[in-house]
Amino acid sequence: MHLLVNSLKGVSSRLLRKQFPELEKRYQKNVLWSRSYFAASCGGTPLEIIRQHVE
């Protein structure tokens, strides 16, 4: 799981930095994302129920 998350963070960081060059000035040590991540399962709950819960 961590390899997938790290890959997504790397790709999204490169795309965001390309689209928004001013990000370089805003982050310490040029780090956009933290090293941590969170993953959870919804156990087959319908998407509409999850959407209502998040809202």
N, CA, C and O atoms as a Tinker XYZ file with bonds, in Angstrom:
   220  protein
     1  N      0.824000   -1.193000    0.000000    73     2
     2  CA     0.000000    0.000000    0.000000    64     1     3
     3  C      0.866000    1.254000    0.000000    63     2     4     5
     4  O      0.574000    2.211000   -0.717000    81     3
     5  N      1.932000    1.254000    0.802000    73     3     6
     6  CA     2.745000    2.462000    0.901000    64     5     7
     7  C      3.416000    2.824000   -0.420000    63     6     8     9
     8  O      3.660000    4.002000   -0.683000    81     7
     9  N      3.715000    1.836000   -1.251000    73     7    10
    10  CA     4.332000    2.132000   -2.551000    64     9    11
    11  C      3.345000    2.877000   -3.457000    63    10    12    13
    12  O      3.732000    3.800000   -4.174000    81    11
    13  N      2.091000    2.479000   -3.423000    73    11    14
    14  CA     1.065000    3.159000   -4.210000    64    13    15
    15  C      0.887000    4.599000   -3.728000    63    14    16    17
    16  O      0.844000    5.527000   -4.535000    81    15
    17  N      0.786000    4.778000   -2.416000    73    15    18
    18  CA     0.598000    6.119000   -1.852000    64    17    19
    19  C      1.790000    7.009000   -2.194000    63    18    20    21
    20  O      1.606000    8.153000   -2.611000    81    19
    21  N      3.005000    6.499000   -2.025000    73    19    22
    22  CA     4.200000    7.292000   -2.350000    64    21    23
    23  C      4.239000    7.674000   -3.822000    63    22    24    25
    24  O      4.642000    8.783000   -4.172000    81    23
    25  N      3.820000    6.755000   -4.680000    73    23    26
    26  CA     3.789000    7.038000   -6.114000    64    25    27
    27  C      2.768000    8.142000   -6.420000    63    26    28    29
    28  O      3.063000    9.067000   -7.177000    81    27
    29  N      1.581000    8.045000   -5.838000    73    27    30
    30  CA     0.550000    9.065000   -6.052000    64    29    31
    31  C      1.001000   10.430000   -5.543000    63    30    32    33
    32  O      0.750000   11.450000   -6.185000    81    31
    33  N      1.664000   10.450000   -4.394000    73    31    34
    34  CA     2.166000   11.712000   -3.848000    64    33    35
    35  C      3.235000   12.312000   -4.756000    63    34    36    37
    36  O      3.252000   13.522000   -4.981000    81    35
    37  N      4.119000   11.475000   -5.272000    73    35    38
    38  CA     5.184000   11.959000   -6.149000    64    37    39
    39  C      4.638000   12.550000   -7.437000    63    38    40    41
    40  O      5.035000   13.640000   -7.848000    81    39
    41  N      3.729000   11.827000   -8.069000    73    39    42
    42  CA     3.145000   12.292000   -9.326000    64    41    43
    43  C      2.345000   13.575000   -9.105000    63    42    44    45
    44  O      2.479000   14.532000   -9.868000    81    43
    45  N      1.512000   13.595000   -8.062000    73    43    46
    46  CA     0.696000   14.785000   -7.820000    64    45    47
    47  C      1.579000   15.983000   -7.454000    63    46    48    49
    48  O      1.267000   17.114000   -7.830000    81    47
    49  N      2.667000   15.751000   -6.733000    73    47    50
    50  CA     3.578000   16.836000   -6.384000    64    49    51
    51  C      4.223000   17.442000   -7.633000    63    50    52    53
    52  O      4.300000   18.662000   -7.772000    81    51
    53  N      4.678000   16.586000   -8.525000    73    51    54
    54  CA     5.281000   17.088000   -9.770000    64    53    55
    55  C      4.285000   17.872000  -10.604000    63    54    56    57
    56  O      4.613000   18.933000  -11.134000    81    55
    57  N      3.059000   17.349000  -10.724000    73    55    58
    58  CA     2.037000   18.047000  -11.512000    64    57    59
    59  C      1.666000   19.391000  -10.885000    63    58    60    61
    60  O      1.531000   20.389000  -11.592000    81    59
    61  N      1.504000   19.420000   -9.570000    73    59    62
    62  CA     1.151000   20.673000   -8.900000    64    61    63
    63  C      2.269000   21.703000   -9.008000    63    62    64    65
    64  O      2.003000   22.883000   -9.240000    81    63
    65  N      3.506000   21.272000   -8.845000    73    63    66
    66  CA     4.642000   22.194000   -8.946000    64    65    67
    67  C      4.781000   22.752000  -10.361000    63    66    68    69
    68  O      5.175000   23.902000  -10.553000    81    67
    69  N      4.451000   21.919000  -11.346000    73    67    70
    70  CA     4.517000   22.381000  -12.733000    64    69    71
    71  C      3.421000   23.409000  -13.005000    63    70    72    73
    72  O      3.656000   24.416000  -13.673000    81    71
    73  N      2.232000   23.149000  -12.487000    73    71    74
    74  CA     1.096000   24.040000  -12.716000    64    73    75
    75  C      1.174000   25.302000  -11.852000    63    74    76    77
    76  O      0.713000   26.367000  -12.262000    81    75
    77  N      1.756000   25.179000  -10.660000    73    75    78
    78  CA     1.828000   26.303000   -9.722000    64    77    79
    79  C      3.272000   26.488000   -9.239000    63    78    80    81
    80  O      3.605000   26.060000   -8.134000    81    79
    81  N      4.132000   27.115000  -10.045000    73    79    82
    82  CA     5.540000   27.282000   -9.682000    64    81    83
    83  C      5.747000   28.025000   -8.366000    63    82    84    85
    84  O      6.782000   27.853000   -7.722000    81    83
    85  N      4.788000   28.843000   -7.956000    73    83    86
    86  CA     4.926000   29.593000   -6.710000    64    85    87
    87  C      4.941000   28.688000   -5.475000    63    86    88    89
    88  O      5.304000   29.137000   -4.388000    81    87
    89  N      4.553000   27.420000   -5.631000    73    87    90
    90  CA     4.603000   26.485000   -4.511000    64    89    91
    91  C      6.024000   26.298000   -3.993000    63    90    92    93
    92  O      6.224000   26.046000   -2.804000    81    91
    93  N      7.009000   26.418000   -4.876000    73    91    94
    94  CA     8.412000   26.243000   -4.470000    64    93    95
    95  C      8.793000   27.172000   -3.330000    63    94    96    97
    96  O      9.589000   26.805000   -2.467000    81    95
    97  N      8.233000   28.366000   -3.323000    73    95    98
    98  CA     8.586000   29.368000   -2.316000    64    97    99
    99  C      7.848000   29.156000   -1.001000    63    98   100   101
   100  O      8.258000   29.695000    0.027000    81    99
   101  N      6.775000   28.388000   -1.016000    73    99   102
   102  CA     5.904000   28.295000    0.156000    64   101   103
   103  C      6.232000   27.134000    1.088000    63   102   104   105
   104  O      5.790000   27.123000    2.237000    81   103
   105  N      7.004000   26.155000    0.607000    73   103   106
   106  CA     7.222000   24.961000    1.412000    64   105   107
   107  C      8.679000   24.797000    1.795000    63   106   108   109
   108  O      9.590000   24.972000    0.985000    81   107
   109  N      8.866000   24.453000    3.068000    73   107   110
   110  CA    10.203000   24.235000    3.601000    64   109   111
   111  C     10.832000   23.009000    2.957000    63   110   112   113
   112  O     10.167000   21.987000    2.783000    81   111
   113  N     12.080000   23.100000    2.610000    73   111   114
   114  CA    12.841000   21.971000    2.055000    64   113   115
   115  C     12.188000   21.374000    0.815000    63   114   116   117
   116  O     12.426000   20.210000    0.490000    81   115
   117  N     11.371000   22.155000    0.122000    73   115   118
   118  CA    10.684000   21.696000   -1.099000    64   117   119
   119  C      9.871000   20.425000   -0.893000    63   118   120   121
   120  O      9.781000   19.599000   -1.801000    81   119
   121  N      9.282000   20.257000    0.277000    73   119   122
   122  CA     8.463000   19.077000    0.574000    64   121   123
   123  C      7.000000   19.491000    0.560000    63   122   124   125
   124  O      6.557000   20.271000    1.403000    81   123
   125  N      6.260000   18.968000   -0.397000    73   123   126
   126  CA     4.848000   19.326000   -0.531000    64   125   127
   127  C      3.971000   18.463000    0.372000    63   126   128   129
   128  O      3.070000   18.979000    1.033000    81   127
   129  N      4.222000   17.163000    0.406000    73   127   130
   130  CA     3.426000   16.229000    1.206000    64   129   131
   131  C      4.241000   15.709000    2.378000    63   130   132   133
   132  O      5.464000   15.599000    2.293000    81   131
   133  N      3.565000   15.393000    3.466000    73   131   134
   134  CA     4.241000   14.749000    4.599000    64   133   135
   135  C      4.479000   13.281000    4.242000    63   134   136   137
   136  O      3.945000   12.781000    3.253000    81   135
   137  N      5.275000   12.605000    5.046000    73   135   138
   138  CA     5.570000   11.189000    4.778000    64   137   139
   139  C      4.431000   10.276000    5.198000    63   138   140   141
   140  O      4.392000    9.115000    4.791000    81   139
   141  N      3.510000   10.775000    6.000000    73   139   142
   142  CA     2.431000    9.931000    6.513000    64   141   143
   143  C      1.266000    9.832000    5.528000    63   142   144   145
   144  O      1.155000   10.621000    4.590000    81   143
   145  N      0.411000    8.851000    5.765000    73   143   146
   146  CA    -0.813000    8.700000    4.976000    64   145   147
   147  C     -1.829000    7.919000    5.798000    63   146   148   149
   148  O     -1.481000    7.296000    6.801000    81   147
   149  N     -3.068000    7.956000    5.374000    73   147   150
   150  CA    -4.144000    7.235000    6.044000    64   149   151
   151  C     -4.917000    6.446000    4.998000    63   150   152   153
   152  O     -5.232000    6.967000    3.929000    81   151
   153  N     -5.217000    5.210000    5.302000    73   151   154
   154  CA    -6.025000    4.382000    4.406000    64   153   155
   155  C     -7.094000    3.689000    5.249000    63   154   156   157
   156  O     -6.811000    3.219000    6.351000    81   155
   157  N     -8.312000    3.626000    4.735000    73   155   158
   158  CA    -9.405000    2.984000    5.463000    64   157   159
   159  C    -10.296000    2.233000    4.484000    63   158   160   161
   160  O    -10.270000    2.476000    3.277000    81   159
   161  N    -11.070000    1.333000    5.022000    73   159   162
   162  CA   -12.015000    0.566000    4.231000    64   161   163
   163  C    -13.427000    0.919000    4.681000    63   162   164   165
   164  O    -13.661000    1.186000    5.860000    81   163
   165  N    -14.358000    0.919000    3.749000    73   163   166
   166  CA   -15.745000    1.230000    4.103000    64   165   167
   167  C    -16.592000   -0.040000    4.194000    63   166   168   169
   168  O    -17.797000    0.046000    4.430000    81   167
   169  N    -15.992000   -1.205000    4.014000    73   167   170
   170  CA   -16.688000   -2.468000    4.221000    64   169   171
   171  C    -17.890000   -2.708000    3.327000    63   170   172   173
   172  O    -18.848000   -3.353000    3.752000    81   171
   173  N    -17.867000   -2.209000    2.107000    73   171   174
   174  CA   -18.964000   -2.461000    1.179000    64   173   175
   175  C    -20.137000   -1.501000    1.327000    63   174   176   177
   176  O    -21.180000   -1.696000    0.702000    81   175
   177  N    -19.977000   -0.480000    2.138000    73   175   178
   178  CA   -21.044000    0.522000    2.298000    64   177   179
   179  C    -21.279000    1.235000    0.972000    63   178   180   181
   180  O    -20.317000    1.602000    0.297000    81   179
   181  N    -22.531000    1.437000    0.587000    73   179   182
   182  CA   -22.813000    2.140000   -0.674000    64   181   183
   183  C    -22.195000    3.544000   -0.682000    63   182   184   185
   184  O    -22.155000    4.221000    0.345000    81   183
   185  N    -21.728000    3.957000   -1.830000    73   183   186
   186  CA   -21.058000    5.243000   -1.984000    64   185   187
   187  C    -21.938000    6.409000   -1.527000    63   186   188   189
   188  O    -21.428000    7.370000   -0.952000    81   187
   189  N    -23.220000    6.341000   -1.767000    73   187   190
   190  CA   -24.122000    7.423000   -1.368000    64   189   191
   191  C    -24.148000    7.593000    0.152000    63   190   192   193
   192  O    -24.202000    8.722000    0.641000    81   191
   193  N    -24.111000    6.517000    0.887000    73   191   194
   194  CA   -24.091000    6.588000    2.355000    64   193   195
   195  C    -22.788000    7.223000    2.837000    63   194   196   197
   196  O    -22.795000    8.039000    3.759000    81   195
   197  N    -21.688000    6.854000    2.221000    73   195   198
   198  CA   -20.382000    7.451000    2.584000    64   197   199
   199  C    -20.389000    8.933000    2.262000    63   198   200   201
   200  O    -19.905000    9.743000    3.053000    81   199
   201  N    -20.932000    9.296000    1.111000    73   199   202
   202  CA   -21.001000   10.699000    0.708000    64   201   203
   203  C    -21.807000   11.514000    1.733000    63   202   204   205
   204  O    -21.402000   12.613000    2.110000    81   203
   205  N    -22.937000   10.977000    2.177000    73   203   206
   206  CA   -23.756000   11.662000    3.180000    64   205   207
   207  C    -22.996000   11.825000    4.492000    63   206   208   209
   208  O    -23.074000   12.871000    5.137000    81   207
   209  N    -22.276000   10.806000    4.876000    73   207   210
   210  CA   -21.495000   10.861000    6.125000    64   209   211
   211  C    -20.414000   11.931000    6.046000    63   210   212   213
   212  O    -20.205000   12.672000    7.007000    81   211
   213  N    -19.734000   12.016000    4.926000    73   211   214
   214  CA   -18.656000   13.004000    4.766000    64   213   215
   215  C    -19.232000   14.405000    4.763000    63   214   216   217
   216  O    -18.657000   15.310000    5.367000    81   215
   217  N    -20.357000   14.600000    4.092000    73   215   218
   218  CA   -20.981000   15.932000    4.045000    64   217   219
   219  C    -21.427000   16.350000    5.419000    63   218   220
   220  O    -21.975000   17.441000    5.585000    81   219
